[in-house]
């Protein structure tokens, strides 16, 4: 984050990456909070928690640069609960439970996850918390808000709906959190955020978390944080060290077959597959299901109930594969995810960092597999430039791409599994000579498959073993993309 314009004391990166030996008990947190942490099985804070908790307990504003999966939610939830305990009341009167902490998130899923965390950490205290988000009936939310609640986790639009209907007063908010602020800006929430900030008391503690630091984020931070401490646990755009990254190059029309092959071969369970489009996500989930896998899609066109149901089923292990678009997957709190697959490389290189942040979470190791085709060379180059790393090229073991690839051209018969999933009937079987007379008919095979494998000359790493051995084109970085200017879906 060396290019940040925010001139604040910054916790050295060295400290951020040093092994953390402190325990939650060292922070002077209430025994009720420690008990809740113990219930979760957490004894040692993650690096962001180790740095943010003491600073927040001092009442300072914080600008946190932390990826999802670093434990950032507890880093702000625990101090909020601790600070609000002074006001905790067992009274049933709503007036004794004004909103004192407001946590804003870009998506409903993230709001629910943060709310679940807050509930778990506050469960032995009299503090009340709730979550409000759009796409649901306002009435049940209204009843809870009117009953009095100290900690509200909300998406900006629905919060403003409640404000307009006078279901919630924000004039006693003393702590404000903007979680995933970069994504809130991406999603166009800036005017809503400004309206909300105007409703809050001037004197309050502010926390802002963002995985990236665009100029817009710095501007927002400069306008609403007061003398903040900047805490960074992993450099913006740096991918988690424990994630093993690999890319497979394949013909565009083989991506589905390769995805299915990798899932089967590695017996992958609890995998998120990213698709760039809603349609692509739906189609892939359907096709994987047809091949006997337990898959479901989540994207912006799904209703809130459908998304929550899919997420729940995934968390319970009832489905193994969640096919998601970037917007739908943002902030999903699914721990111990062993593998993430990029069915499409993201248009926006920063989304690659977000996506693979799903795996290798909170210290666990994970695999990030990406599949790309010729036309995506430039996207891959953008990603590698952003993460300052060359991703290992690999060849899929035991994958024979020829039949179904050829099938698309009506040249050869598809494999059984492909048959049901994708082969257009009309292109399924080429006219065959039934024997007898003339010479055996020579099948047309794409010469691409007859070439022996050659490592790409221009590939930077010796392990670079892209299928077909194509080189990475030296593309100019697309700055507009890096700054979030690319279409998401
Ligand atoms: P977050 O970055 O807040 O989404 O957290 C990522 C995951 O780490 C969540 O599943 C948390 O429950 C888990 N987690 C948070 N704090 C700790 C901790 N101190 N020790 C172990 N796991 C944690």
Boltz pocket constraint, residues with backbone or C-beta under 6 A from the ligand:
constraints:
  - pocket:
      binder: B
      contacts: [[A, 41], [A, 42], [A, 43], [A, 44], [A, 45], [A, 46], [A, 49], [A, 67], [A, 68], [A, 69], [A, 70], [A, 71], [A, 72], [A, 73], [A, 74], [A, 331], [A, 332], [A, 333], [A, 334], [A, 335], [A, 361], [A, 362]]
      max_distance: 6.0
